[in-house]
Amino acid sequence: MGVTIVSHPLVQHKLTIMRDKDTSTAGFRRLLKEISLLLCYEVTRDLQLTNITIQTPLVEMESPVIEGKKLVFASILRAGNGLLEGMLDLVPAARVAHIGLYRDHDTLQPVEYYFKAPEDIVNRLIIVVDPMLATANSAIVAIQKLKDRGASNIRFLCLLAAPEGIKRFTEAHPDVPVFTAAIDSHLNEKGYIVPGLGDAGDRMYGTK
């Protein structure tokens, strides 16, 4: 399925400001919401359309709408909510799943603490969101949880990715395409993306 880098100038401009360590918590949160709108536009670019009949103020016409069941946005808590909020502004009718995972800082392995998803996800397109694809451990587990519930049409959307994370992710889920604003250099010994932007959750919520 591969990896799509969203290279739109507005995405890259906003990402640069987000990387800056002097960007405030409020500024980071606002930019993450703004960039999520642009990334959502890209990840939904090829949605299928069907025509319906409507009445404009002037005439009756055939006009396109999105075909099929509503989308599901699946947020990997807690940082995923920063992307989720902007995407829901763009697609307010989307269903939402929450997957609670945190990374054990010693083992770098994900620990699950919450999972809640719509019951009828089998035939829906699910877009899983998390700002960082670093070790990919959390993303791999989250998507497996969705597959275990019957999901088969899944896409993964992130702000930044590391080459190591992309390699592990695509080996584990070769059927799930990845959309990201940038692929950075590498992971450091603590599993952080370099040059990166730090911990997205901490920067978004001011917890560090």
ROBASE-544757 format. One line per field, with one value per residue (C-alpha): residue number from 1; residue in one letter; chain; x, y, z negated. Coordinates in Angstrom, 2 decimals. Example, Ala and Ser with C-alpha at 12.3 -4.5 7.8 and 13.67 -1.06 7.14 Angstrom:
BEGIN
pos <- 1|2
code <- A|S
unit <- A|A
east <- 12.30|13.67
north <- -4.50|-1.06
up <- -7.80|-7.14
end
This chain:
BEGIN
pos <- 1|2|3|4|5|6|7|8|9|10|11|12|13|14|15|16|17|18|19|20|21|22|23|24|25|26|27|28|29|30|31|32|33|34|35|36|37|38|39|40|41|42|43|44|45|46|47|48|49|50|51|52|53|54|55|56|57|58|59|60|61|62|63|64|65|66|67|68|69|70|71|72|73|74|75|76|77|78|79|80|81|82|83|84|85|86|87|88|89|90|91|92|93|94|95|96|97|98|99|100|101|102|103|104|105|106|107|108|109|110|111|112|113|114|115|116|117|118|119|120|121|122|123|124|125|126|127|128|129|130|131|132|133|134|135|136|137|138|139|140|141|142|143|144|145|146|147|148|149|150|151|152|153|154|155|156|157|158|159|160|161|162|163|164|165|166|167|168|169|170|171|172|173|174|175|176|177|178|179|180|181|182|183|184|185|186|187|188|189|190|191|192|193|194|195|196|197|198|199|200|201|202|203|204|205|206|207|208
code <- M|G|V|T|I|V|S|H|P|L|V|Q|H|K|L|T|I|M|R|D|K|D|T|S|T|A|G|F|R|R|L|L|K|E|I|S|L|L|L|C|Y|E|V|T|R|D|L|Q|L|T|N|I|T|I|Q|T|P|L|V|E|M|E|S|P|V|I|E|G|K|K|L|V|F|A|S|I|L|R|A|G|N|G|L|L|E|G|M|L|D|L|V|P|A|A|R|V|A|H|I|G|L|Y|R|D|H|D|T|L|Q|P|V|E|Y|Y|F|K|A|P|E|D|I|V|N|R|L|I|I|V|V|D|P|M|L|A|T|A|N|S|A|I|V|A|I|Q|K|L|K|D|R|G|A|S|N|I|R|F|L|C|L|L|A|A|P|E|G|I|K|R|F|T|E|A|H|P|D|V|P|V|F|T|A|A|I|D|S|H|L|N|E|K|G|Y|I|V|P|G|L|G|D|A|G|D|R|M|Y|G|T|K
unit <- A|A|A|A|A|A|A|A|A|A|A|A|A|A|A|A|A|A|A|A|A|A|A|A|A|A|A|A|A|A|A|A|A|A|A|A|A|A|A|A|A|A|A|A|A|A|A|A|A|A|A|A|A|A|A|A|A|A|A|A|A|A|A|A|A|A|A|A|A|A|A|A|A|A|A|A|A|A|A|A|A|A|A|A|A|A|A|A|A|A|A|A|A|A|A|A|A|A|A|A|A|A|A|A|A|A|A|A|A|A|A|A|A|A|A|A|A|A|A|A|A|A|A|A|A|A|A|A|A|A|A|A|A|A|A|A|A|A|A|A|A|A|A|A|A|A|A|A|A|A|A|A|A|A|A|A|A|A|A|A|A|A|A|A|A|A|A|A|A|A|A|A|A|A|A|A|A|A|A|A|A|A|A|A|A|A|A|A|A|A|A|A|A|A|A|A|A|A|A|A|A|A|A|A|A|A|A|A
east <- 0.00|2.94|3.53|2.19|4.06|1.75|4.08|1.58|3.33|0.83|1.41|5.18|5.01|2.84|4.96|8.10|6.49|5.33|8.86|10.21|10.71|9.68|6.18|3.71|1.30|-1.63|0.18|1.11|-2.45|-3.88|-1.39|-2.05|-5.76|-5.08|-2.68|-5.13|-7.65|-5.10|-3.99|-7.62|-8.21|-5.40|-6.27|-9.87|-8.97|-10.17|-13.45|-16.09|-18.93|-22.48|-25.02|-28.26|-31.05|-31.35|-33.28|-31.20|-32.93|-33.09|-33.40|-33.36|-29.96|-27.87|-25.00|-22.30|-22.17|-19.89|-21.00|-21.46|-21.37|-19.88|-16.18|-14.68|-11.84|-9.87|-7.76|-4.81|-5.02|-4.04|-2.09|-4.33|-7.10|-5.17|-5.62|-9.11|-10.57|-9.67|-10.77|-14.18|-14.55|-14.14|-16.23|-18.62|-20.73|-17.81|-18.03|-15.21|-13.19|-10.80|-7.83|-6.02|-2.35|0.69|4.32|6.30|9.41|11.64|10.50|9.04|6.14|2.51|0.28|-3.47|-5.86|-8.95|-10.75|-14.13|-15.29|-18.59|-20.02|-20.49|-16.94|-16.69|-17.76|-16.49|-13.31|-11.34|-8.68|-6.40|-4.71|-1.64|0.77|3.92|4.89|8.10|8.71|5.25|4.50|1.31|0.06|0.60|-1.32|-4.13|-4.71|-4.61|-7.34|-9.49|-8.80|-9.77|-13.18|-13.55|-12.19|-10.46|-10.42|-7.95|-5.61|-3.06|-2.51|0.32|2.22|5.75|7.25|10.63|12.09|12.31|8.62|7.55|9.53|8.00|4.51|4.47|5.85|3.08|0.25|1.22|-2.43|-2.67|-1.45|0.37|-0.11|2.37|3.65|7.32|9.70|12.47|16.03|15.94|14.93|17.18|17.96|14.79|12.58|11.97|11.91|14.92|14.82|11.13|9.20|9.43|6.52|3.38|1.07|3.21|3.51|-0.20|-1.35|1.53|2.37|6.12
north <- 0.00|2.32|5.67|9.04|12.18|15.19|17.86|20.71|24.03|24.89|21.52|21.93|25.54|24.66|21.63|23.78|26.08|23.06|21.67|24.89|24.31|27.92|27.44|27.74|25.04|27.06|27.63|23.98|22.86|25.35|24.34|20.64|21.24|23.29|20.75|17.93|19.55|19.52|15.94|14.79|16.33|14.20|10.89|11.13|12.26|9.05|8.45|7.04|9.34|8.68|11.07|12.11|14.37|17.73|20.94|24.12|27.52|27.43|23.86|20.17|18.53|15.43|16.13|14.00|12.88|10.42|6.87|4.19|4.21|7.00|7.09|6.07|8.11|6.05|8.11|6.56|8.32|10.77|12.61|11.31|13.57|16.58|15.34|14.02|17.41|19.07|16.09|16.10|19.75|18.64|15.45|16.05|12.97|10.55|7.90|7.87|5.09|5.63|3.35|4.00|3.02|4.43|3.60|2.04|4.23|1.32|-1.33|1.06|-1.41|-0.24|-0.84|-0.86|0.79|1.62|0.53|1.76|1.59|1.63|-1.87|-1.84|-1.14|-4.11|-2.27|1.20|3.03|3.55|6.26|5.70|8.87|9.44|12.36|10.22|6.93|6.32|2.69|1.91|-0.41|1.42|1.83|-1.87|-2.94|-0.42|-1.56|-5.21|-4.49|-3.02|-5.95|-8.32|-6.57|-7.22|-3.99|-4.46|-1.00|0.94|3.89|5.35|9.10|10.74|14.01|12.60|9.18|7.55|5.14|2.42|2.86|2.75|-0.45|-2.21|-0.92|-1.97|-5.40|-5.89|-4.35|-4.29|-3.71|-0.39|2.74|5.42|9.17|11.54|15.10|14.06|11.14|12.20|10.93|8.25|7.24|8.02|5.55|6.55|5.89|9.55|10.77|12.93|15.83|15.43|17.83|16.18|14.40|15.50|14.79|16.75|19.68|19.67|19.52|21.33|18.37|18.67
up <- 0.00|-0.66|-2.29|-1.12|-2.18|-2.23|-0.87|-0.55|-1.38|-4.12|-5.79|-5.69|-6.92|-9.91|-10.71|-10.88|-13.45|-15.46|-15.54|-17.10|-20.82|-21.54|-20.10|-22.98|-24.11|-22.77|-19.48|-19.12|-19.80|-17.28|-14.60|-15.16|-14.63|-11.48|-10.01|-10.74|-8.39|-5.57|-6.28|-6.45|-3.03|-1.63|-3.33|-2.10|1.45|3.15|1.32|3.61|4.68|5.80|7.28|5.62|6.83|5.09|5.69|5.88|5.61|9.41|10.71|9.88|10.45|9.92|7.52|5.84|2.19|0.43|1.07|-1.55|-5.33|-7.38|-8.18|-11.50|-12.96|-15.50|-17.87|-19.69|-23.05|-24.14|-21.44|-18.66|-19.91|-18.64|-15.08|-15.74|-16.68|-13.41|-11.34|-13.02|-12.04|-8.43|-8.69|-11.61|-10.84|-11.27|-13.98|-16.53|-18.14|-21.05|-21.67|-24.93|-24.75|-26.49|-25.89|-28.72|-28.77|-29.81|-27.33|-24.69|-24.42|-24.36|-27.36|-26.67|-29.09|-27.00|-23.83|-22.61|-19.00|-17.08|-16.79|-13.02|-11.83|-9.46|-6.32|-7.20|-6.22|-9.42|-9.64|-12.62|-13.87|-16.04|-15.57|-15.77|-14.11|-16.07|-17.10|-15.60|-18.52|-19.54|-15.97|-15.21|-18.33|-17.73|-14.17|-15.18|-17.75|-14.97|-12.66|-15.45|-15.47|-11.73|-10.22|-6.87|-5.23|-7.37|-6.80|-9.22|-9.48|-11.38|-11.50|-11.66|-11.01|-11.54|-8.98|-11.64|-12.48|-8.86|-8.31|-11.30|-10.56|-6.91|-7.80|-10.39|-8.33|-4.64|-3.72|-5.61|-3.77|-5.77|-5.30|-6.95|-6.66|-6.96|-7.39|-9.74|-10.13|-12.84|-16.36|-19.31|-22.10|-23.94|-20.93|-20.06|-16.46|-15.48|-14.66|-15.50|-17.71|-21.12|-22.77|-20.92|-23.86|-26.32|-23.95|-23.18|-26.79|-28.50|-30.72|-30.49
end
